[in-house]
Amino acid sequence: MNRNIKLFCLMTMTIIFSALALACQGTTNATTEAEEFTLAGEYEIDITALGMPLIFYLKIDANDNFFLSSDRTYAVDKGHGTIASSGETYMFLYSDSTTESPKTSTFNVRNRNIYFISSLPYGSSNLQATDEENPELSIYPVAKALLFEEYLGVYAGSFTANTISYEYYLELETGCEYTFTSNSVSGTSDEFVETGVFSIDEIIINIVYN
């Protein structure tokens, strides 16, 4: 099935989703089947929130080796090593880590994305920041999964329900995150905004609401 037909199916789902969301007046429920969990894949790390306008990339292979680099060729080595885990907590153990000078970073995983809970060594930097409003709070990077890339972007359309016309937008973003917005164009101030995470199985998009 070609991409245009897949996009048509995606848009059809959007219409159904927006109608249901408006009918529920903001109260929504959804479930998805459990998926087999794997860390393997590529991730984008945007550290703008840490005060540095920089995006770099993380790759994890099937053998739990990780690679950090400034681009997705991974030709420039900004850190690599292996991954260990204990329960739901994971650790990067860098190849140049030693007993005398350990080099690690720990993280948890939520909705396919990696949330670091300690500083992340990247090249010669040790990435973390302090919250300006709460100096005792540290901010760490987030690695967002690069999945379903051919579908990422903004989808728009319109529909009419109970004589009221609406415009709607569904934005699928890095990290399997989405934002759905529906606005009335009939002179009323109705607006519906929903955020959450998504996955795509063949031509079916699965939505999990926040």
C-alpha positions as CSV (number, residue, x, y, z in Angstrom):
1,M,0.0,0.0,0.0
2,N,1.5,3.3,-1.0
3,R,2.1,6.3,1.2
4,N,-0.7,8.4,-0.2
5,I,-3.3,5.7,0.8
6,K,-1.7,5.4,4.2
7,L,-2.0,9.2,4.7
8,F,-5.6,9.0,3.6
9,C,-6.2,6.4,6.3
10,L,-4.4,8.6,8.8
11,M,-6.6,11.6,7.9
12,T,-9.8,9.4,8.2
13,M,-8.7,8.4,11.7
14,T,-8.2,12.1,12.5
15,I,-11.8,13.0,11.6
16,I,-13.1,10.2,13.7
17,F,-10.8,11.1,16.6
18,S,-11.8,14.8,16.5
19,A,-15.5,14.0,16.4
20,L,-15.3,11.7,19.4
21,A,-13.2,14.1,21.3
22,L,-15.7,16.9,20.8
23,A,-18.6,14.6,21.6
24,C,-16.9,13.7,24.9
25,Q,-16.2,17.4,25.6
26,G,-12.6,16.8,26.6
27,T,-13.0,13.5,28.4
28,T,-11.3,10.7,26.5
29,N,-10.2,7.1,27.2
30,A,-8.1,4.8,25.0
31,T,-6.1,1.6,25.4
32,T,-3.5,0.0,23.2
33,E,-2.1,-3.4,23.2
34,A,1.2,-3.9,25.0
35,E,4.2,-3.7,22.6
36,E,7.4,-5.6,23.0
37,F,9.9,-3.2,24.6
38,T,13.2,-2.5,23.0
39,L,15.8,0.3,23.4
40,A,17.3,-0.3,20.0
41,G,16.8,2.5,17.5
42,E,17.8,6.2,17.0
43,Y,17.0,9.2,19.2
44,E,17.2,12.9,18.9
45,I,18.5,15.0,21.8
46,D,17.7,18.7,21.9
47,I,19.4,20.5,24.7
48,T,17.9,23.9,24.1
49,A,16.2,23.6,27.5
50,L,19.6,23.3,29.1
51,G,20.5,26.7,27.6
52,M,22.5,25.3,24.6
53,P,20.9,25.5,21.1
54,L,22.2,22.1,20.1
55,I,20.7,18.9,18.7
56,F,22.6,15.7,18.5
57,Y,21.8,12.0,18.1
58,L,21.9,8.7,20.0
59,K,21.9,5.2,18.4
60,I,21.4,2.0,20.4
61,D,21.9,-1.3,18.6
62,A,20.4,-4.7,19.2
63,N,23.3,-5.7,21.5
64,D,22.8,-2.8,23.9
65,N,25.7,-0.7,22.6
66,F,25.2,3.0,22.4
67,F,26.7,5.7,20.2
68,L,26.5,9.5,20.5
69,S,27.3,11.8,17.6
70,S,26.6,15.2,16.1
71,D,24.8,13.7,13.1
72,R,23.1,10.5,12.1
73,T,26.1,9.1,10.2
74,Y,27.7,8.6,13.6
75,A,31.1,9.3,12.0
76,V,32.0,11.7,14.8
77,D,32.3,9.9,18.1
78,K,31.0,11.9,21.0
79,G,30.8,8.9,23.3
80,H,30.0,5.2,23.1
81,G,29.8,2.1,25.3
82,T,27.4,-0.4,26.6
83,I,24.1,-0.3,28.5
84,A,23.3,-2.1,31.8
85,S,20.0,-2.2,33.7
86,S,18.5,-2.8,37.1
87,G,14.8,-3.0,37.1
88,E,13.4,0.1,35.3
89,T,16.7,2.0,35.6
90,Y,19.3,1.9,32.9
91,M,22.9,3.0,32.7
92,F,25.3,4.1,30.0
93,L,28.7,2.7,30.8
94,Y,31.2,4.6,28.5
95,S,34.1,2.8,26.9
96,D,36.6,5.2,28.5
97,S,35.2,4.8,32.0
98,T,37.6,3.5,34.6
99,T,37.4,2.5,38.2
100,E,39.4,5.6,39.2
101,S,37.3,7.9,36.9
102,P,33.9,6.4,36.3
103,K,32.0,7.7,33.3
104,T,28.3,6.8,33.3
105,S,24.8,8.2,32.9
106,T,21.5,6.8,34.2
107,F,18.1,7.0,32.7
108,N,14.5,5.8,32.7
109,V,12.2,5.1,29.7
110,R,8.7,6.5,29.3
111,N,6.6,6.2,26.1
112,R,9.6,5.1,24.1
113,N,11.7,8.1,25.1
114,I,14.8,8.2,27.3
115,Y,14.7,10.5,30.3
116,F,18.2,11.0,31.8
117,I,18.3,11.2,35.6
118,S,21.9,12.1,35.9
119,S,24.3,14.2,33.8
120,L,25.0,13.0,30.2
121,P,28.7,13.0,29.1
122,Y,28.8,14.2,25.5
123,G,32.3,14.7,24.0
124,S,34.1,16.9,26.6
125,S,30.9,18.2,28.1
126,N,28.8,16.9,31.0
127,L,25.3,17.9,30.2
128,Q,22.9,19.1,32.8
129,A,21.5,22.5,33.9
130,T,19.9,24.2,36.8
131,D,16.3,25.4,36.9
132,E,16.4,29.2,37.1
133,E,13.3,29.4,39.2
134,N,14.4,26.6,41.5
135,P,18.2,26.4,41.7
136,E,18.1,23.2,43.7
137,L,16.4,21.4,40.7
138,S,18.6,19.9,38.0
139,I,17.5,19.6,34.4
140,Y,18.8,16.7,32.4
141,P,18.5,15.9,28.7
142,V,15.7,13.9,27.0
143,A,16.3,11.6,24.1
144,K,13.2,11.4,21.8
145,A,12.7,8.3,19.7
146,L,13.0,8.8,15.9
147,L,10.2,6.6,14.8
148,F,7.5,6.8,12.1
149,E,9.5,9.6,10.5
150,E,7.7,9.5,7.1
151,Y,4.5,10.4,8.9
152,L,5.8,13.3,11.1
153,G,4.3,16.7,10.4
154,V,1.0,18.5,10.5
155,Y,-2.3,17.2,9.1
156,A,-5.2,19.5,8.7
157,G,-8.9,19.3,7.8
158,S,-12.4,20.4,8.6
159,F,-15.8,18.9,9.5
160,T,-19.3,20.0,10.6
161,A,-21.1,18.6,13.6
162,N,-24.5,19.9,14.8
163,T,-24.4,22.7,12.2
164,I,-21.0,24.0,13.7
165,S,-18.0,23.9,11.5
166,Y,-14.6,23.0,12.8
167,E,-11.0,23.1,11.6
168,Y,-8.6,20.5,13.1
169,Y,-4.9,19.9,13.1
170,L,-3.0,16.8,14.1
171,E,0.8,17.3,14.6
172,L,2.9,14.1,14.8
173,E,6.2,14.9,16.4
174,T,9.6,13.4,17.3
175,G,9.4,11.2,20.3
176,C,6.0,9.6,19.2
177,E,4.3,12.7,20.6
178,Y,1.2,14.4,19.1
179,T,-0.8,17.5,19.6
180,F,-4.4,17.6,18.3
181,T,-6.3,20.9,18.1
182,S,-9.8,21.6,17.0
183,N,-11.3,25.1,16.6
184,S,-14.7,26.3,15.8
185,V,-14.9,28.6,12.7
186,S,-18.6,29.4,13.3
187,G,-18.2,32.4,15.5
188,T,-18.0,30.5,18.8
189,S,-14.9,30.2,21.0
190,D,-14.9,26.4,21.2
191,E,-11.4,25.0,21.2
192,F,-10.2,21.5,22.0
193,V,-6.6,20.6,22.6
194,E,-5.3,17.1,23.3
195,T,-1.7,15.9,23.7
196,G,-0.3,12.4,24.1
197,V,1.8,9.7,22.4
198,F,1.1,7.6,19.4
199,S,2.3,4.5,17.5
200,I,1.6,3.3,14.0
201,D,1.1,-0.3,13.0
202,E,0.8,-0.7,9.2
203,I,-1.9,1.8,8.4
204,I,-3.5,2.0,11.9
205,I,-2.5,4.9,14.2
206,N,-2.9,4.2,17.9
207,I,-3.4,7.1,20.2
208,V,-2.7,7.2,23.9
209,Y,-4.0,10.4,25.6
210,N,-2.2,12.2,28.4
